[in-house]
Amino acid sequence: MSFIIEPLGRLFVALIDFTGSYGIAILLLTVIFRSITIPLSVKQMKSTQAMNEIAPERKKIEEKYKNDKEKQSKALMELYKEKKINPLAGCLPMLIQIPIFIAMFRVFQDPEIIVHTFDTVSTKFLGIDLAAGVNLEDAAKDIEGLAIPEGWNYVAARAEHARTLYILPLLAGLTTYLQTKLTMAGNAAQQQGGMAAMTTIMPIMIVFFSSSLPPALGLYWFAGNVFAIGQHYVIKKKKDSTKTAEGE
């Protein structure tokens, strides 16, 4: 994933230099990537609305073929094709975030970026050391010329990390749950089976990964979820206003 990681790392360093803050640079990076996915979010909401409109037809098919799941699935796929609906479109914005999440993990673990940050600003944000989980001492053995910042102590950094370990992961997990619920709200197809399980599985995964990685990743995911939730309500309000105007 170097084709994503390398430019992402350069952008992150540029934002750190521009803002003078490690945490604010992460927030800006989050806004940039979430803004790019706005068209997908709009498409997701349109897909949800379309699924709601065909709900009566879907229910008839499910009742007609309730004892034959194969025919039921085939009939539903034909219905979606006829109406030009992708039942999985609602999850697309979240799935797109996965490779970016992995790339962010690599960037936030990059010791050269962290050392560059130490040379200019602090990695602390709202009292939390966002780089606390990275061992610069081990990195210095592998990277020639990497100079560990004076006064940096890995043991102290890990101790601080332990004190604040679950703050950002829990916030990231909670907002992931809320965002997933909003994404699937009103979409009967997504509220069944494996898709419905994402409402529970995704938050648990995010809490697990965030708690075992540098807090920077938890901040990125939490901020992204807050952006997405706010975006959802803005788009919904705009669509409701348009409907009201058309009704008049």
Summary of the structure (lengths in Angstrom):
residues: 248
radius of gyration: 22.1
end to end distance: 51.3
largest distance: 72.2
contacts: 741
relative contact order: 0.14
helix: 77%
strand: 2%
